Amino acid sequence: MENFARVCPERRFVAFPPDIKTSVALRDRMNAAGFSCIHIDGGTPKEERRELMREFRAGEVQGLTSVNIAIEGLDVPDVSAVVFMRPTKSERIWVQAAGRGLRSSEGKSDCVILDHAGTLMQFGPAEDFVPPALHSNEGKKTTGKDAKKREKKIIICERELEDGLPCGAALIGTHICPECGHVHHFEAIPDHAVVIPGQLEELTAEGRRQHAYQLEEKRRWYAELLGYCANRGKSPGQAFYLYQEKFGEKPGGWQKSSKPMQPSAEVLGFVKARNIAYARRMEAQKVKHAAD
């Protein structure tokens, strides 16, 4: 709410929190601060949901916060801000959510995306997304890794019995041993999001920060670019050019003493966005040459 009030308080918005508890809390904070906001989730009764959506579409309220309801299909063209709060490993969800604010509308020239989940650094800008070919098999085949994820986790009961040996019974989809009756306690999944105070910083479409980097940050970037190149069998010289492209300058005299580091999501996001932009330029050149 504080970042929204600072960056784009006048815009109509859609927010995507990670869970219902956070969504309700955001709605309440928005309303308390003077921004009219509604909340909808899968448990909202149909009649109530229909009325709330009517109010939002008609512009009677400024914002909508939703869990697994408005990511796809919502078409409210004058929405010009998206508050993305849910971590995800799905680039499709990221692009679909950002798309709720990218509908064209009279008098609308842009969209502000407040990324509270680090998704931009993970996938790059939503506008750089390249969809798979219409008739490709991408996403249709189930790999062994995907199938393994869907398997129910099997836990072996290790409770010590009277004879000193472990029970050894298999628990599938239950926490109570079917043989000895021992109740296994597992770490509970939190029912709310972890909130870290902080101020969002503006990023360009290329994913570059709009603040002056300190020397220590630049050295970290160079070390992580070296790690990226090492992981992919590229020469260290490639890190030099990537660094120069990022900061518009050559590394300093500290370059020779830098050691490769595991690249962060921030660095990987920059490289991915840069590679996508390069691929698009190459494709455009091919089309131009073919036309010529």
N, C-alpha and C positions, 0 to 999 in steps of 0.2 A: 504494500500500500504506500509506503514511504517513497519508494523508487518511482512508482506510478505518479504520485503527487508531484514529484520533482521533475520528471521527464516529460510527461504527456497528460496532464490532468484534464484537459478538455476533450480528449478523444473517446469515442465509443470503443469498448474493448471486450475481448473474450479471454478468459483465463482458464488454464488447464493445470490444476493442482494434482498432486500425486495420489490423493486419497480424499474420501468424503469429509473426514474430520477437518482437514486443512482447507477444503473448499468452503465449508460452512463458516470456518473462522475467518477466511478471507472476505466472504460476503459481509459478515458482521463488521469487520474492520473498515471495509469500504463504506458501508452505510453510516457507520459512526463518524467517519471523516467527511461525510457530505456527498459521497459518490453513490448514486442509486445503483444497487446491484442485486441480482437474483442468483439463486443456486439451483441447479438441476442435477440429479443423478438417476441411476437406474431404478432406484426405489421410489422416486417421486410418482405419485398417482397420475394416471394418464390425463384426467381432467385438469388437475392442477398444473401438470407440465404443459398442457395445451394453452392454458391461460397465461402462464408465465412466458412462454415463447411468443404469444401474441403481443404481450406488453413489450418484450424486447424488440421484436421486429418493427413494431409501431414507433419505437423510439421513446416510449414512456419511461424506460429505465436506461441508464448509461452502459451498464456492463452485465455480463453473464459469466458466472464461474461454474464449470461443469466437469464431471468425472465420467469419462467413457461415453459421452452422449454427443457432443458437438464437434468432435475431431473430424468426422467425415460428414458431408452432406449439408452442413449448415451454410445457408446462402443469405447473408445479411450484408449487402454491398457497402454500407457506410461504416462498417467496423474498420477502424484504422489503427488498432493496437492489439497485439497479442501478448499475453503474459504467460510464458511457458515455464512451468514449475516442476514438471514430472521427468525424472531421469528415464531414459529409454535407450535400448540398444537397436531400435528400429528406425532406420532412416525414413521409411515410409510414414511413420507416425509424426516425425519431426516436420516433414514436408507438408503433410495434410493439415497439421495444426497451424503452421505458418500461413497456409493457403486460406484460412478463414479470414485473414486480414488483407488478402491480396486481390479481392474482387474489385473490379473497376466501378466507380461511382462518380456522379457529377460533382465537381469541386474537390475531388480527392486525388492527391498527387503521389502519396507515399503511404507507407505503413511502418509503424514502430514495433519492433519485437523486443520485449524484455525477457532475456534468457537467464533464468535463475538456476538452470540445471547443467550449464556447461555444454549444451548440445551443439552450439555453433562450433566450438573447438573440436568436438567429436566428429561431426559430419561435414562441416563447412556451411556456407550460406545456402539457404533453401533454394534460392534461384539458380544455383549451380547444379542442382540435382539432375542427373541424366537417367531417364526411365529406361528399363530394359526394352529391347525390341518387342513389338507387338506379338510376333509369332515365336519368340524364343521360349525355351523351356526353363528359363531362370525362375527360380522360386517354386517350380512345380514338382521337382524331384525331391524325395525325402532321403537325406543322407543318413548313414548309420549314426552319425553324431546327433542329428536331430531326433532320430528315433530313440536314442538312448536318453535324451532329455525327457521324453514323454513317459519313460518307464517309471513305475512306482519304485521309490527308494526302498531297498531291502536293508534292514538293520538286524544284526545278529545279537541276540540276548547274551550278555556276558556275566549275568548274575551268578555268583558262586553258590552252588548247591551244597547239601550236607556232606556229599562225598568229596568236596573240595574241587570238583570240576565245574567249569562254566556250563550254563544251561544249553547254549548253542542253538536254541530255536530261532527260526527266521520270522521277523516281524515285517509284514508287507501291508502298508496302508493303515497301520495301527500303532499305538504307543503302549499297548498292554500285551505282554507276552502270553501267547495262547497255551504255553506249556506250564510255566511256573507262576503265572499271574503277576509277575513284577511289572510295576508301572514305571515306564521310562519317561524321564523329564528332559525336554529339549529346550534350547534357548528360544524364548518367545520372540516372534517378529513384532516390532513396534507397530502400534496402531495409528501412528501419526508421523508426519515428516519432521526431520531434524532441521531446525531453522538456524541459520548462521547470519548474524547482523552484517550488513555490508552495503556498499554503494556501487551500483552498476556503472560501468564505463562504456562510452560510445565506441562502437567498432564500425569500420567501413565494410562495404560489401565483400572486400577481399579478406576480411577477418583480421585486419591490422588494428592494434590498439591506437587510440588517439591521445596517448599521454607520452611524455618523455621517458624513455626507458633509462633506468640507472645502469651503470657499467656492469654491476653484478648480474643483472637480468640479461644483458647482452651476452655476457660470457656463458651464462647458463644456456641461452638459446644456441650459441655456437657449439657447445659441448653436446647438446641434444641433437643438433643437426648432424654432427659427426657420428653420433650413435645411430641415427636414422640411416645414414649412408652405409655404415658398417653392417647393419642388420640386413641390408638389401644388396650387399656386394658392390656398392658404388665406391668410387674413389673419394678420398677426403676432399679433393678439390671441388667436388659437387657441393659440399657443405659451405665452402667459401662463397660460391655464387648464390646459393640459397640465402645465406646470411646477408649478402650485399643486396639481394632483391628485397628482403624483408626490411632492412634498416636504411637502405640508400647510401651505405658507406661500407668501406672495407673493415675487416676485423683489425683490432689494434695490435700492438707488439706482443700482447699476451697470447696471440693465436697459437704459436709454436708449443706453448706449454699446456694447451687444452687437451683434456682426455675425454674420449667418448662417454656419453651418459645415455641411459635409456630415455628415449623421447617421450615427452608428456603428451596428453591429449591436445593441448594447446598447439604444440609444434606439429603434431601429426595433422591437425585440422588445417593449419596453414599450408602444409605441403600438399594435402589433398586438394584444397581449393585452388592452389596454384597449378597443379597437374590437370585438373578439370578445365581450367581456363585455357591452358596451353593446348589441350586436346581439341577444344572447341575452335581455337584459332586455326589449327592444322586442318580440321574438317572444313572450315569456311574457305580456306585457301584451295583445298581440293575441289570444292564446288565451283569456285571462281575459275580455276584453270579448266575444269570440264566445260564450263559455259563458254570460255574463250575459244 
